[in-house]
Amino acid sequence: MESGRKIRFSNRQDYEKERGRVLTMKYGKQQMMLIRKRLRVEMWLLENLEPLCDLEKFDEAMIELDFLLDMEDEAQRRKWLQEQLQLHCSDKAKAEAFIEELLEKLKTL
């Protein structure tokens, strides 16, 4: 009596191909919280930078959060942001408000 079932033995190459297709990593709660917080700040940055500056002249990637966080203090961050936004943003008052809010958000990271 033949049941129609077949046993499939996969070779090593099929196994490696299947395994390499999906890569996931499990993070702890604290690490995931930090990742989400960072992502929220980055999304805020993109959403608020777009209406503020002429993005054809200004690449939003120029404001890199890691670069800002590596600076010595808030005064240095503020000065660098003012220099960058001065060149590409027409409304100085909105640029200053953006800088203030970004600096506050950086304190949470």
Biopython code that builds the backbone (N, CA, C, O; Angstrom):
import numpy as np
from Bio.PDB.StructureBuilder import StructureBuilder

atoms = [
    (1, "MET", "N", (0.837, -1.173, 0.000)),
    (1, "MET", "CA", (0.000, 0.000, 0.000)),
    (1, "MET", "C", (0.887, 1.243, 0.000)),
    (1, "MET", "O", (1.719, 1.417, 0.891)),
    (2, "GLU", "N", (0.711, 2.088, -0.981)),
    (2, "GLU", "CA", (1.513, 3.301, -1.134)),
    (2, "GLU", "C", (0.678, 4.499, -0.713)),
    (2, "GLU", "O", (-0.433, 4.692, -1.206)),
    (3, "SER", "N", (1.204, 5.288, 0.183)),
    (3, "SER", "CA", (0.429, 6.393, 0.748)),
    (3, "SER", "C", (0.573, 7.695, -0.032)),
    (3, "SER", "O", (-0.218, 8.615, 0.176)),
    (4, "GLY", "N", (1.536, 7.799, -0.904)),
    (4, "GLY", "CA", (1.743, 9.022, -1.661)),
    (4, "GLY", "C", (2.614, 10.034, -0.950)),
    (4, "GLY", "O", (2.892, 11.104, -1.491)),
    (5, "ARG", "N", (3.038, 9.720, 0.225)),
    (5, "ARG", "CA", (3.923, 10.614, 0.957)),
    (5, "ARG", "C", (5.354, 10.348, 0.554)),
    (5, "ARG", "O", (5.747, 9.214, 0.278)),
    (6, "LYS", "N", (6.121, 11.417, 0.525)),
    (6, "LYS", "CA", (7.528, 11.283, 0.174)),
    (6, "LYS", "C", (8.365, 11.952, 1.239)),
    (6, "LYS", "O", (7.971, 12.960, 1.825)),
    (7, "ILE", "N", (9.487, 11.393, 1.469)),
    (7, "ILE", "CA", (10.434, 11.995, 2.391)),
    (7, "ILE", "C", (11.449, 12.744, 1.561)),
    (7, "ILE", "O", (12.018, 12.198, 0.615)),
    (8, "ARG", "N", (11.673, 13.985, 1.913)),
    (8, "ARG", "CA", (12.615, 14.809, 1.159)),
    (8, "ARG", "C", (13.828, 15.071, 2.035)),
    (8, "ARG", "O", (13.711, 15.622, 3.129)),
    (9, "PHE", "N", (14.963, 14.680, 1.556)),
    (9, "PHE", "CA", (16.216, 14.959, 2.237)),
    (9, "PHE", "C", (16.865, 16.129, 1.519)),
    (9, "PHE", "O", (17.174, 16.044, 0.330)),
    (10, "SER", "N", (17.069, 17.207, 2.232)),
    (10, "SER", "CA", (17.708, 18.358, 1.590)),
    (10, "SER", "C", (19.216, 18.246, 1.742)),
    (10, "SER", "O", (19.736, 17.715, 2.724)),
    (11, "ASN", "N", (19.883, 18.760, 0.744)),
    (11, "ASN", "CA", (21.342, 18.733, 0.825)),
    (11, "ASN", "C", (21.835, 19.973, 1.568)),
    (11, "ASN", "O", (21.052, 20.868, 1.884)),
    (12, "ARG", "N", (23.085, 20.017, 1.831)),
    (12, "ARG", "CA", (23.694, 21.092, 2.619)),
    (12, "ARG", "C", (23.535, 22.451, 1.932)),
    (12, "ARG", "O", (23.319, 23.460, 2.604)),
    (13, "GLN", "N", (23.638, 22.485, 0.609)),
    (13, "GLN", "CA", (23.521, 23.751, -0.127)),
    (13, "GLN", "C", (22.124, 24.343, 0.019)),
    (13, "GLN", "O", (21.974, 25.548, 0.216)),
    (14, "ASP", "N", (21.101, 23.492, -0.079)),
    (14, "ASP", "CA", (19.734, 23.984, 0.096)),
    (14, "ASP", "C", (19.532, 24.544, 1.502)),
    (14, "ASP", "O", (18.881, 25.573, 1.688)),
    (15, "TYR", "N", (20.091, 23.862, 2.468)),
    (15, "TYR", "CA", (19.982, 24.301, 3.858)),
    (15, "TYR", "C", (20.647, 25.659, 4.049)),
    (15, "TYR", "O", (20.066, 26.550, 4.669)),
    (16, "GLU", "N", (21.854, 25.827, 3.525)),
    (16, "GLU", "CA", (22.574, 27.096, 3.658)),
    (16, "GLU", "C", (21.839, 28.223, 2.936)),
    (16, "GLU", "O", (21.770, 29.346, 3.435)),
    (17, "LYS", "N", (21.294, 27.919, 1.767)),
    (17, "LYS", "CA", (20.562, 28.925, 0.997)),
    (17, "LYS", "C", (19.319, 29.378, 1.772)),
    (17, "LYS", "O", (19.047, 30.575, 1.871)),
    (18, "GLU", "N", (18.585, 28.441, 2.308)),
    (18, "GLU", "CA", (17.380, 28.750, 3.073)),
    (18, "GLU", "C", (17.720, 29.515, 4.353)),
    (18, "GLU", "O", (17.031, 30.468, 4.714)),
    (19, "ARG", "N", (18.754, 29.104, 5.012)),
    (19, "ARG", "CA", (19.153, 29.732, 6.267)),
    (19, "ARG", "C", (19.653, 31.158, 6.040)),
    (19, "ARG", "O", (19.395, 32.036, 6.863)),
    (20, "GLY", "N", (20.351, 31.398, 4.954)),
    (20, "GLY", "CA", (20.898, 32.719, 4.677)),
    (20, "GLY", "C", (19.875, 33.718, 4.189)),
    (20, "GLY", "O", (20.158, 34.914, 4.118)),
    (21, "ARG", "N", (18.704, 33.250, 3.855)),
    (21, "ARG", "CA", (17.688, 34.115, 3.285)),
    (21, "ARG", "C", (17.079, 35.062, 4.317)),
    (21, "ARG", "O", (16.769, 36.208, 3.993)),
    (22, "VAL", "N", (16.909, 34.612, 5.514)),
    (22, "VAL", "CA", (16.270, 35.416, 6.547)),
    (22, "VAL", "C", (17.212, 35.530, 7.740)),
    (22, "VAL", "O", (17.701, 34.530, 8.266)),
    (23, "LEU", "N", (17.449, 36.746, 8.143)),
    (23, "LEU", "CA", (18.294, 36.974, 9.302)),
    (23, "LEU", "C", (17.509, 37.812, 10.298)),
    (23, "LEU", "O", (17.103, 38.935, 9.998)),
    (24, "THR", "N", (17.306, 37.273, 11.447)),
    (24, "THR", "CA", (16.617, 38.011, 12.500)),
    (24, "THR", "C", (17.472, 37.967, 13.749)),
    (24, "THR", "O", (18.323, 37.095, 13.927)),
    (25, "MET", "N", (17.216, 38.924, 14.591)),
    (25, "MET", "CA", (17.965, 38.959, 15.835)),
    (25, "MET", "C", (17.015, 39.357, 16.947)),
    (25, "MET", "O", (16.162, 40.228, 16.774)),
    (26, "LYS", "N", (17.166, 38.733, 18.046)),
    (26, "LYS", "CA", (16.314, 39.044, 19.183)),
    (26, "LYS", "C", (17.069, 39.992, 20.110)),
    (26, "LYS", "O", (18.186, 39.710, 20.542)),
    (27, "TYR", "N", (16.434, 41.113, 20.400)),
    (27, "TYR", "CA", (17.024, 42.101, 21.294)),
    (27, "TYR", "C", (16.294, 42.064, 22.629)),
    (27, "TYR", "O", (15.134, 41.657, 22.708)),
    (28, "GLY", "N", (16.973, 42.484, 23.651)),
    (28, "GLY", "CA", (16.347, 42.623, 24.952)),
    (28, "GLY", "C", (15.429, 43.831, 24.971)),
    (28, "GLY", "O", (15.478, 44.670, 24.072)),
    (29, "LYS", "N", (14.593, 43.919, 25.991)),
    (29, "LYS", "CA", (13.636, 45.032, 26.085)),
    (29, "LYS", "C", (14.335, 46.382, 26.108)),
    (29, "LYS", "O", (13.907, 47.319, 25.436)),
    (30, "GLN", "N", (15.405, 46.480, 26.877)),
    (30, "GLN", "CA", (16.128, 47.750, 26.984)),
    (30, "GLN", "C", (16.714, 48.162, 25.635)),
    (30, "GLN", "O", (16.614, 49.325, 25.242)),
    (31, "GLN", "N", (17.319, 47.221, 24.935)),
    (31, "GLN", "CA", (17.916, 47.513, 23.630)),
    (31, "GLN", "C", (16.844, 47.918, 22.617)),
    (31, "GLN", "O", (17.046, 48.849, 21.837)),
    (32, "MET", "N", (15.706, 47.220, 22.627)),
    (32, "MET", "CA", (14.622, 47.565, 21.706)),
    (32, "MET", "C", (14.064, 48.949, 22.017)),
    (32, "MET", "O", (13.708, 49.694, 21.104)),
    (33, "MET", "N", (13.986, 49.291, 23.282)),
    (33, "MET", "CA", (13.508, 50.615, 23.664)),
    (33, "MET", "C", (14.442, 51.697, 23.111)),
    (33, "MET", "O", (13.982, 52.717, 22.596)),
    (34, "LEU", "N", (15.747, 51.469, 23.219)),
    (34, "LEU", "CA", (16.716, 52.431, 22.697)),
    (34, "LEU", "C", (16.644, 52.534, 21.176)),
    (34, "LEU", "O", (16.758, 53.627, 20.620)),
    (35, "ILE", "N", (16.455, 51.406, 20.505)),
    (35, "ILE", "CA", (16.343, 51.404, 19.042)),
    (35, "ILE", "C", (15.106, 52.180, 18.615)),
    (35, "ILE", "O", (15.170, 52.986, 17.687)),
    (36, "ARG", "N", (13.985, 51.944, 19.280)),
    (36, "ARG", "CA", (12.746, 52.658, 18.937)),
    (36, "ARG", "C", (12.875, 54.161, 19.189)),
    (36, "ARG", "O", (12.409, 54.976, 18.392)),
    (37, "LYS", "N", (13.504, 54.511, 20.289)),
    (37, "LYS", "CA", (13.701, 55.923, 20.620)),
    (37, "LYS", "C", (14.541, 56.598, 19.541)),
    (37, "LYS", "O", (14.214, 57.692, 19.081)),
    (38, "ARG", "N", (15.614, 55.944, 19.145)),
    (38, "ARG", "CA", (16.500, 56.476, 18.110)),
    (38, "ARG", "C", (15.750, 56.621, 16.785)),
    (38, "ARG", "O", (15.894, 57.626, 16.090)),
    (39, "LEU", "N", (14.956, 55.616, 16.445)),
    (39, "LEU", "CA", (14.187, 55.653, 15.205)),
    (39, "LEU", "C", (13.175, 56.792, 15.216)),
    (39, "LEU", "O", (12.978, 57.457, 14.199)),
    (40, "ARG", "N", (12.533, 57.022, 16.358)),
    (40, "ARG", "CA", (11.581, 58.145, 16.451)),
    (40, "ARG", "C", (12.274, 59.483, 16.215)),
    (40, "ARG", "O", (11.727, 60.352, 15.537)),
    (41, "VAL", "N", (13.463, 59.652, 16.764)),
    (41, "VAL", "CA", (14.204, 60.905, 16.571)),
    (41, "VAL", "C", (14.614, 61.048, 15.105)),
    (41, "VAL", "O", (14.516, 62.138, 14.543)),
    (42, "GLU", "N", (15.065, 59.975, 14.487)),
    (42, "GLU", "CA", (15.459, 60.045, 13.075)),
    (42, "GLU", "C", (14.264, 60.362, 12.181)),
    (42, "GLU", "O", (14.385, 61.151, 11.245)),
    (43, "MET", "N", (13.110, 59.754, 12.462)),
    (43, "MET", "CA", (11.914, 60.038, 11.668)),
    (43, "MET", "C", (11.470, 61.488, 11.874)),
    (43, "MET", "O", (11.075, 62.159, 10.921)),
    (44, "TRP", "N", (11.536, 61.964, 13.106)),
    (44, "TRP", "CA", (11.195, 63.360, 13.381)),
    (44, "TRP", "C", (12.123, 64.286, 12.596)),
    (44, "TRP", "O", (11.678, 65.275, 12.013)),
    (45, "LEU", "N", (13.390, 63.963, 12.586)),
    (45, "LEU", "CA", (14.382, 64.768, 11.875)),
    (45, "LEU", "C", (14.021, 64.880, 10.396)),
    (45, "LEU", "O", (14.010, 65.978, 9.841)),
    (46, "LEU", "N", (13.728, 63.762, 9.765)),
    (46, "LEU", "CA", (13.388, 63.781, 8.342)),
    (46, "LEU", "C", (12.091, 64.534, 8.078)),
    (46, "LEU", "O", (12.011, 65.326, 7.139)),
    (47, "GLU", "N", (11.082, 64.290, 8.900)),
    (47, "GLU", "CA", (9.785, 64.946, 8.702)),
    (47, "GLU", "C", (9.868, 66.458, 8.868)),
    (47, "GLU", "O", (9.186, 67.193, 8.154)),
    (48, "ASN", "N", (10.681, 66.926, 9.784)),
    (48, "ASN", "CA", (10.754, 68.358, 10.063)),
    (48, "ASN", "C", (11.792, 69.083, 9.226)),
    (48, "ASN", "O", (11.708, 70.298, 9.049)),
    (49, "LEU", "N", (12.745, 68.370, 8.723)),
    (49, "LEU", "CA", (13.776, 68.992, 7.902)),
    (49, "LEU", "C", (13.266, 69.266, 6.490)),
    (49, "LEU", "O", (13.646, 70.256, 5.864)),
    (50, "GLU", "N", (12.410, 68.391, 6.001)),
    (50, "GLU", "CA", (11.904, 68.526, 4.635)),
    (50, "GLU", "C", (11.179, 69.850, 4.388)),
    (50, "GLU", "O", (11.508, 70.531, 3.416)),
    (51, "PRO", "N", (10.208, 70.251, 5.220)),
    (51, "PRO", "CA", (9.546, 71.534, 4.951)),
    (51, "PRO", "C", (10.414, 72.748, 5.298)),
    (51, "PRO", "O", (10.136, 73.859, 4.847)),
    (52, "LEU", "N", (11.446, 72.541, 6.083)),
    (52, "LEU", "CA", (12.284, 73.641, 6.549)),
    (52, "LEU", "C", (13.320, 74.073, 5.513)),
    (52, "LEU", "O", (13.596, 75.263, 5.361)),
    (53, "CYS", "N", (13.888, 73.108, 4.809)),
    (53, "CYS", "CA", (15.016, 73.387, 3.912)),
    (53, "CYS", "C", (14.729, 72.949, 2.490)),
    (53, "CYS", "O", (13.863, 72.113, 2.234)),
    (54, "ASP", "N", (15.477, 73.533, 1.581)),
    (54, "ASP", "CA", (15.427, 73.118, 0.187)),
    (54, "ASP", "C", (16.261, 71.846, 0.061)),
    (54, "ASP", "O", (17.491, 71.895, 0.046)),
    (55, "LEU", "N", (15.574, 70.707, -0.029)),
    (55, "LEU", "CA", (16.284, 69.433, -0.002)),
    (55, "LEU", "C", (17.033, 69.130, -1.295)),
    (55, "LEU", "O", (17.846, 68.206, -1.337)),
    (56, "GLU", "N", (16.768, 69.897, -2.350)),
    (56, "GLU", "CA", (17.563, 69.709, -3.568)),
    (56, "GLU", "C", (18.997, 70.169, -3.328)),
    (56, "GLU", "O", (19.942, 69.595, -3.870)),
    (57, "LYS", "N", (19.148, 71.204, -2.516)),
    (57, "LYS", "CA", (20.481, 71.712, -2.200)),
    (57, "LYS", "C", (21.055, 71.057, -0.946)),
    (57, "LYS", "O", (22.270, 71.024, -0.747)),
    (58, "PHE", "N", (20.175, 70.544, -0.118)),
    (58, "PHE", "CA", (20.586, 70.045, 1.194)),
    (58, "PHE", "C", (20.220, 68.577, 1.324)),
    (58, "PHE", "O", (19.047, 68.210, 1.255)),
    (59, "ASP", "N", (21.202, 67.766, 1.506)),
    (59, "ASP", "CA", (20.977, 66.340, 1.702)),
    (59, "ASP", "C", (20.716, 66.101, 3.184)),
    (59, "ASP", "O", (21.561, 66.408, 4.025)),
    (60, "GLU", "N", (19.529, 65.546, 3.507)),
    (60, "GLU", "CA", (19.203, 65.345, 4.919)),
    (60, "GLU", "C", (20.177, 64.409, 5.622)),
    (60, "GLU", "O", (20.251, 64.393, 6.850)),
    (61, "ALA", "N", (20.918, 63.636, 4.851)),
    (61, "ALA", "CA", (21.919, 62.750, 5.448)),
    (61, "ALA", "C", (23.094, 63.547, 6.019)),
    (61, "ALA", "O", (23.918, 62.997, 6.749)),
    (62, "MET", "N", (23.173, 64.844, 5.688)),
    (62, "MET", "CA", (24.253, 65.675, 6.224)),
    (62, "MET", "C", (24.134, 65.821, 7.739)),
    (62, "MET", "O", (25.136, 66.016, 8.427)),
    (63, "ILE", "N", (22.918, 65.726, 8.254)),
    (63, "ILE", "CA", (22.733, 65.790, 9.700)),
    (63, "ILE", "C", (22.660, 64.351, 10.196)),
    (63, "ILE", "O", (21.603, 63.721, 10.166)),
    (64, "GLU", "N", (23.768, 63.858, 10.638)),
    (64, "GLU", "CA", (23.888, 62.485, 11.120)),
    (64, "GLU", "C", (23.853, 62.508, 12.643)),
    (64, "GLU", "O", (24.652, 63.196, 13.278)),
    (65, "LEU", "N", (22.934, 61.761, 13.222)),
    (65, "LEU", "CA", (22.779, 61.777, 14.676)),
    (65, "LEU", "C", (24.045, 61.327, 15.395)),
    (65, "LEU", "O", (24.416, 61.911, 16.413)),
    (66, "ASP", "N", (24.702, 60.310, 14.886)),
    (66, "ASP", "CA", (25.933, 59.838, 15.539)),
    (66, "ASP", "C", (26.997, 60.930, 15.556)),
    (66, "ASP", "O", (27.712, 61.099, 16.544)),
    (67, "PHE", "N", (27.095, 61.665, 14.454)),
    (67, "PHE", "CA", (28.062, 62.756, 14.368)),
    (67, "PHE", "C", (27.761, 63.808, 15.436)),
    (67, "PHE", "O", (28.667, 64.289, 16.116)),
    (68, "LEU", "N", (26.487, 64.159, 15.574)),
    (68, "LEU", "CA", (26.092, 65.155, 16.577)),
    (68, "LEU", "C", (26.334, 64.646, 17.996)),
    (68, "LEU", "O", (26.811, 65.389, 18.854)),
    (69, "LEU", "N", (26.007, 63.395, 18.235)),
    (69, "LEU", "CA", (26.185, 62.832, 19.575)),
    (69, "LEU", "C", (27.651, 62.715, 19.960)),
    (69, "LEU", "O", (27.988, 62.739, 21.143)),
    (70, "ASP", "N", (28.520, 62.590, 18.970)),
    (70, "ASP", "CA", (29.955, 62.483, 19.245)),
    (70, "ASP", "C", (30.600, 63.826, 19.578)),
    (70, "ASP", "O", (31.732, 63.871, 20.060)),
    (71, "MET", "N", (29.885, 64.914, 19.323)),
    (71, "MET", "CA", (30.440, 66.230, 19.632)),
    (71, "MET", "C", (30.542, 66.419, 21.142)),
    (71, "MET", "O", (29.816, 65.794, 21.915)),
    (72, "GLU", "N", (31.457, 67.291, 21.541)),
    (72, "GLU", "CA", (31.766, 67.500, 22.961)),
    (72, "GLU", "C", (30.577, 67.966, 23.799)),
    (72, "GLU", "O", (30.294, 67.404, 24.857)),
    (73, "ASP", "N", (29.882, 68.999, 23.314)),
    (73, "ASP", "CA", (28.809, 69.558, 24.132)),
    (73, "ASP", "C", (27.713, 70.150, 23.250)),
    (73, "ASP", "O", (27.813, 70.161, 22.023)),
    (74, "GLU", "N", (26.673, 70.637, 23.903)),
    (74, "GLU", "CA", (25.527, 71.185, 23.195)),
    (74, "GLU", "C", (25.880, 72.448, 22.414)),
    (74, "GLU", "O", (25.338, 72.674, 21.332)),
    (75, "ALA", "N", (26.766, 73.261, 22.940)),
    (75, "ALA", "CA", (27.169, 74.491, 22.247)),
    (75, "ALA", "C", (27.820, 74.166, 20.904)),
    (75, "ALA", "O", (27.567, 74.841, 19.906)),
    (76, "GLN", "N", (28.643, 73.150, 20.885)),
    (76, "GLN", "CA", (29.286, 72.739, 19.635)),
    (76, "GLN", "C", (28.251, 72.195, 18.646)),
    (76, "GLN", "O", (28.328, 72.474, 17.449)),
    (77, "ARG", "N", (27.293, 71.425, 19.140)),
    (77, "ARG", "CA", (26.225, 70.900, 18.274)),
    (77, "ARG", "C", (25.404, 72.044, 17.691)),
    (77, "ARG", "O", (25.107, 72.068, 16.497)),
    (78, "ARG", "N", (25.039, 73.000, 18.560)),
    (78, "ARG", "CA", (24.235, 74.137, 18.124)),
    (78, "ARG", "C", (24.957, 74.928, 17.032)),
    (78, "ARG", "O", (24.361, 75.270, 16.011)),
    (79, "LYS", "N", (26.226, 75.215, 17.249)),
    (79, "LYS", "CA", (27.008, 75.984, 16.276)),
    (79, "LYS", "C", (27.069, 75.258, 14.934)),
    (79, "LYS", "O", (26.881, 75.872, 13.884)),
    (80, "TRP", "N", (27.329, 73.956, 14.970)),
    (80, "TRP", "CA", (27.426, 73.188, 13.727)),
    (80, "TRP", "C", (26.083, 73.162, 12.998)),
    (80, "TRP", "O", (26.033, 73.337, 11.781)),
    (81, "LEU", "N", (24.997, 72.944, 13.740)),
    (81, "LEU", "CA", (23.666, 72.928, 13.125)),
    (81, "LEU", "C", (23.316, 74.290, 12.527)),
    (81, "LEU", "O", (22.763, 74.361, 11.429)),
    (82, "GLN", "N", (23.635, 75.363, 13.238)),
    (82, "GLN", "CA", (23.360, 76.701, 12.716)),
    (82, "GLN", "C", (24.114, 76.945, 11.417)),
    (82, "GLN", "O", (23.557, 77.509, 10.475)),
    (83, "GLU", "N", (25.360, 76.533, 11.357)),
    (83, "GLU", "CA", (26.152, 76.707, 10.135)),
    (83, "GLU", "C", (25.549, 75.929, 8.970)),
    (83, "GLU", "O", (25.474, 76.440, 7.853)),
    (84, "GLN", "N", (25.122, 74.702, 9.227)),
    (84, "GLN", "CA", (24.555, 73.875, 8.164)),
    (84, "GLN", "C", (23.214, 74.416, 7.680)),
    (84, "GLN", "O", (22.972, 74.514, 6.477)),
    (85, "LEU", "N", (22.352, 74.763, 8.620)),
    (85, "LEU", "CA", (21.010, 75.211, 8.247)),
    (85, "LEU", "C", (21.008, 76.623, 7.679)),
    (85, "LEU", "O", (20.132, 76.961, 6.884)),
    (86, "GLN", "N", (21.961, 77.446, 8.066)),
    (86, "GLN", "CA", (22.058, 78.810, 7.552)),
    (86, "GLN", "C", (22.218, 78.795, 6.032)),
    (86, "GLN", "O", (21.681, 79.656, 5.336)),
    (87, "LEU", "N", (22.945, 77.833, 5.537)),
    (87, "LEU", "CA", (23.207, 77.750, 4.103)),
    (87, "LEU", "C", (22.007, 77.271, 3.301)),
    (87, "LEU", "O", (21.883, 77.593, 2.120)),
    (88, "HIS", "N", (21.121, 76.503, 3.933)),
    (88, "HIS", "CA", (20.086, 75.817, 3.168)),
    (88, "HIS", "C", (18.658, 76.151, 3.567)),
    (88, "HIS", "O", (17.722, 75.699, 2.907)),
    (89, "CYS", "N", (18.462, 76.922, 4.616)),
    (89, "CYS", "CA", (17.116, 77.233, 5.089)),
    (89, "CYS", "C", (16.881, 78.734, 5.025)),
    (89, "CYS", "O", (17.715, 79.528, 5.461)),
    (90, "SER", "N", (15.747, 79.105, 4.480)),
    (90, "SER", "CA", (15.469, 80.528, 4.299)),
    (90, "SER", "C", (14.887, 81.174, 5.560)),
    (90, "SER", "O", (15.164, 82.344, 5.824)),
    (91, "ASP", "N", (14.101, 80.453, 6.333)),
    (91, "ASP", "CA", (13.457, 81.005, 7.526)),
    (91, "ASP", "C", (14.329, 80.739, 8.756)),
    (91, "ASP", "O", (14.365, 79.624, 9.276)),
    (92, "LYS", "N", (15.022, 81.771, 9.206)),
    (92, "LYS", "CA", (15.964, 81.625, 10.327)),
    (92, "LYS", "C", (15.256, 81.304, 11.648)),
    (92, "LYS", "O", (15.776, 80.539, 12.460)),
    (93, "ALA", "N", (14.078, 81.884, 11.862)),
    (93, "ALA", "CA", (13.342, 81.632, 13.110)),
    (93, "ALA", "C", (12.917, 80.166, 13.198)),
    (93, "ALA", "O", (13.033, 79.543, 14.253)),
    (94, "LYS", "N", (12.427, 79.623, 12.091)),
    (94, "LYS", "CA", (12.035, 78.213, 12.076)),
    (94, "LYS", "C", (13.252, 77.309, 12.224)),
    (94, "LYS", "O", (13.176, 76.255, 12.855)),
    (95, "ALA", "N", (14.361, 77.719, 11.646)),
    (95, "ALA", "CA", (15.594, 76.933, 11.768)),
    (95, "ALA", "C", (16.049, 76.890, 13.224)),
    (95, "ALA", "O", (16.477, 75.842, 13.707)),
    (96, "GLU", "N", (15.962, 78.015, 13.923)),
    (96, "GLU", "CA", (16.352, 78.055, 15.337)),
    (96, "GLU", "C", (15.428, 77.185, 16.187)),
    (96, "GLU", "O", (15.883, 76.484, 17.091)),
    (97, "ALA", "N", (14.131, 77.234, 15.893)),
    (97, "ALA", "CA", (13.178, 76.396, 16.631)),
    (97, "ALA", "C", (13.464, 74.914, 16.376)),
    (97, "ALA", "O", (13.380, 74.089, 17.286)),
    (98, "PHE", "N", (13.801, 74.592, 15.135)),
    (98, "PHE", "CA", (14.161, 73.217, 14.774)),
    (98, "PHE", "C", (15.400, 72.768, 15.545)),
    (98, "PHE", "O", (15.438, 71.657, 16.073)),
    (99, "ILE", "N", (16.400, 73.625, 15.609)),
    (99, "ILE", "CA", (17.645, 73.297, 16.318)),
    (99, "ILE", "C", (17.365, 73.054, 17.793)),
    (99, "ILE", "O", (17.866, 72.091, 18.374)),
    (100, "GLU", "N", (16.562, 73.930, 18.402)),
    (100, "GLU", "CA", (16.237, 73.775, 19.827)),
    (100, "GLU", "C", (15.552, 72.439, 20.091)),
    (100, "GLU", "O", (15.899, 71.726, 21.033)),
    (101, "GLU", "N", (14.586, 72.113, 19.255)),
    (101, "GLU", "CA", (13.852, 70.862, 19.460)),
    (101, "GLU", "C", (14.744, 69.649, 19.208)),
    (101, "GLU", "O", (14.661, 68.656, 19.930)),
    (102, "LEU", "N", (15.588, 69.725, 18.195)),
    (102, "LEU", "CA", (16.506, 68.618, 17.918)),
    (102, "LEU", "C", (17.484, 68.415, 19.072)),
    (102, "LEU", "O", (17.758, 67.280, 19.462)),
    (103, "LEU", "N", (18.002, 69.495, 19.612)),
    (103, "LEU", "CA", (18.931, 69.380, 20.739)),
    (103, "LEU", "C", (18.250, 68.759, 21.961)),
    (103, "LEU", "O", (18.868, 67.989, 22.696)),
    (104, "GLU", "N", (16.988, 69.093, 22.172)),
    (104, "GLU", "CA", (16.241, 68.473, 23.277)),
    (104, "GLU", "C", (16.062, 66.978, 23.034)),
    (104, "GLU", "O", (16.184, 66.174, 23.958)),
    (105, "LYS", "N", (15.775, 66.615, 21.798)),
    (105, "LYS", "CA", (15.595, 65.198, 21.475)),
    (105, "LYS", "C", (16.909, 64.431, 21.590)),
    (105, "LYS", "O", (16.915, 63.260, 21.970)),
    (106, "LEU", "N", (18.010, 65.079, 21.267)),
    (106, "LEU", "CA", (19.314, 64.418, 21.383)),
    (106, "LEU", "C", (19.648, 64.094, 22.837)),
    (106, "LEU", "O", (20.362, 63.130, 23.110)),
    (107, "LYS", "N", (19.139, 64.887, 23.759)),
    (107, "LYS", "CA", (19.390, 64.624, 25.182)),
    (107, "LYS", "C", (18.767, 63.309, 25.637)),
    (107, "LYS", "O", (19.208, 62.716, 26.621)),
    (108, "THR", "N", (17.743, 62.856, 24.921)),
    (108, "THR", "CA", (17.075, 61.610, 25.310)),
    (108, "THR", "C", (17.808, 60.372, 24.808)),
    (108, "THR", "O", (17.512, 59.256, 25.236)),
    (109, "LEU", "N", (18.754, 60.565, 23.909)),
    (109, "LEU", "CA", (19.459, 59.402, 23.346)),
    (109, "LEU", "C", (20.697, 59.050, 24.135)),
    (109, "LEU", "O", (21.399, 58.099, 23.792)),
]
sb = StructureBuilder()
sb.init_structure("model")
sb.init_model(0)
sb.init_chain("A")
sb.init_seg("    ")
for serial, (resi, resn, name, xyz) in enumerate(atoms, 1):
    if name == "N":
        sb.init_residue(resn, " ", resi, " ")
    sb.init_atom(name, np.array(xyz, "f"), 0.0, 1.0, " ", f" {name:<3s}", serial, name[0])
structure = sb.get_structure()
